[in-house]
Amino acid sequence: MLFKIFPFLTWLPLAKKSWKDDLVAGLTGTIIVIPQAVAFAIIAGLPPVYGFYTAMITPIIAALFGSSYHLISGPTTAISIVVFATVSELADVTNDLESYIALTLVLTFMAGVIQLAMGLARMGKLVNFVSHSVIIGFTAGAGVLIGFKQLKHVFGLEMPRGSSFYDILKTIVLNIDQTNWYVFIVAISTLIIAILIKKFVKPLSKFYMLIAMVLGSVLAILLGGEANGIENVGKIPSNLPPFRIPDISLINVRKLSGGALTLALLGLIEAVAIARSIALASNQRIDASQEFKGQGLSNLIASFFSSYMGSGSFTRSGVNYQAGAKTPLSAIFAAVFLMIVLLLFSNYASFLPKSAMGGIILLVGYNLIDFHHIRQVIKSSGRELIVLSTTLFGALFFELETALFSGIGLSLFFYLEKTAKPNIAILGINKLHRFINIIRDSESKECPQLKIIRIDGSIYFGALEVVSEFFNTLYEEGDVKHVLVIARGINFIDLAGASWLAYEAKKWQKRGGGIYFSGLKIVSQKILTKGGFREQIGEENFYTDKPHAISALYKKLDKDICANCKVRIFNECDQS
C-alpha cells in the first residue's frame, strides 16, 4: 500500500547507483527546456516566466507520483494553445493580464482535479479508446494554428484579439504591404538558422532552438532593436515560483468546466502516449492509471505555485532517455537546474525579440504536423481519414475542445458500427476435408440437414439486428432444423445477446432441431452461466470442439434423408 501511495519509493533505491547518469540527463534537459518554456508560455498568452514556473514545479511532482522513468512533464505546445483558446474567450490578455493569469491558474487546478479523479477511479484504460488518428489530426490542427497565430510577430502586423484562422489569413493578405521588414528578417533568419543547425550540425542539433534564439537576438540588436520596431519579450522576474491560491469560485468553475475537461483528457492522452512509446524502447511497464494520478497531482499542486497546465513532452522525454537517464531523478535535476538558471541569468532573457520567438514557434508548429502518419492514414483507411480530417479542420475553424470531442466521438461511432456488424460465414467442407467459407470455395459442400456457421465478433445489443436478421432468414428460407455455431470467434456476449440466444434456441427447438455451440470461450459464457441462459439453451448443446459436436449432432439427423444423401461429407456418414 505504501508503494502505491508513494510510487517514488520503488525507484529511489535505484537512484543511489544511477544518480550520475540522471544528473547529466537533467543538465541536458535544462538546456532544452529554456527556449521551450519561453515559447510555450507565449503561445499560452502568458509572460515567459510562467513557462519557467511550469517547467520547475510540474516535472518534479509528475516524476514523484507517475509511473514512467523517463517521461518529462511541463509546458507543451498543444496544451498551451488550448489554454490560450479557452481563457482568451473570457479575459483580455492584453488589457487585463492579471485576470487572464488568475483564470489560467483556476483552469489548471480544475484540470488537475479531473485527472486525479480519473486516476483514482482506475480509468487509465480509457486512453486506449482514443483513436491515433484523432491525436494526429488534433496536433496537426494545433500546429497550423500555432504557426498562424505567430505570424503577427513574423510580419510585425497588429492582429485583433482572438482572431480565427481565417481572420489571420485575411489580415495578412490585406496588410502585407505594411510588413515590418526588420521584424520579418529577424524571424525568418532565426527560423532558417534553427533548421540548418538541426539538419546539418548534428553535434549541436539538441540545442538548435537555443542557439537560433541567441543568434536571432544578436541579429535584432545589429538591426537596431526596438528603435526599428523589433519588440523584446520584456523583463523576466528572477525569483522562484510564488505561492498563490487559485480563485476557485463557482462562477469560474462554470465558465472553465468545458475547457478543463478538454485539457485534462488531452494532457492524459499526451502523457500516456509518450510514456508508452518510450517504454517500448526501455522495456518498462507503464501503469496508465498511476500516470493519471501523477499528471493530476502535478497540475493540481502546480496551480498553487503560479504554474499553468502541463503534460508530457515528447521532445524533452526523448532527449532525457537518449541522454542516459535511468530514473525520474533526472526530471528533478532538470527542474532544480532551471531554478538556478532563473535566479542567476533571467536578465539576459529580456533581450529576446518576439520576432525570434515567432520564427522558432513557426518551426514548433510545423514539427507538430506528422506528415508520415497522415500519408499512411490517407493510403490505408477512408474512415480514419474522415476522423483525422474532422479533428484537423475542427481545430482550425471551431473551438479546440469541439474538434477533440468530435474526433473522439466519430472514431467511437466507427468502432461501434464495425463491431455491430459481426462477420457470419456459412461453412462447407472442401476436397481436403477442411471447413471453409463457401464464398471462398464454390466446390465446397454442405450437409442438407445441418447448417454450420462461424460468427466472428461479439453478440451484444449493438450487433443483435445483424445476427437476428441472419438467423431469421435462415429459419424462413429452408427446412434446416439444426444450426451449429463455430463460436471461437465470439469475444463476448452481453445480457441482451444472452436473452436473444435463449429465445432463438427455444424457437429452433420447437421446430424439432436446435442451435448448438462449439468452442465458445469461457469468458464469453459468463453471462450465459450467471444469468441461467445456458440452462435455458440446454447444457447438452455446448461442445468443446467441432469433432465432438458433429459426432453428437449426426445422431440427431433424419436417417431416412441420410440414406439417400449423396453429399456425405462427415466421417460419420461413411460409418453408418
Buried (B, 14 or more C-beta within 10 A) or exposed (E): EEEEEEBBEEBEEBBEEBBEBBBBBBBBBBBBBBBBBBBBBBBBBBBBBBBBBBBBBBBBBBBBBBBBBBBBBBBBBBBBBBBBBBBBEBBEBEEEBEBBBBBBBBBBBBBBBBBBBBBEEBBBEBBEEBBBBBBBBBBBBBBBBBBBBBBBBBBBBEBEEEBBBEEBEEBBEEEEEEBBEBBBBBBBBBBBBBBEBBEEEEEEEBBBBBBBBBBBBBBBEEBEBEEBBBBBBEEBEBEBBEEBEBEBEEEBBEBBEBBBBBBBBBBBBBBBBBBBBBBEEBEBEBBBBBBBBBBBBBBBBBBBBBBBBBBBBBBBBBBBBBBBBBBBBBBBBBBBBBBEBBEEEBEEBEBBBBBBBBBBBBBBBBBBBBEEBBEBBEEEBEBBBBBBBBBBBBBBEBBBBBBBBBBBEBBBEBEEEEBBEBEBBBBBBBEEEEBBBBEEBEEBBBBBBBBBBBBBBBBBEBBBEBBBEBBEEBBEEEEBBBBBBBBBBBBBBBEBBBBBBBEBBBBBBEEEBBBBBBBBBEEBBEBBEEBEBBEBBBEEBBBEEBEEBBEBBBEBBEEEEBEEBEBEBBEBBEEE
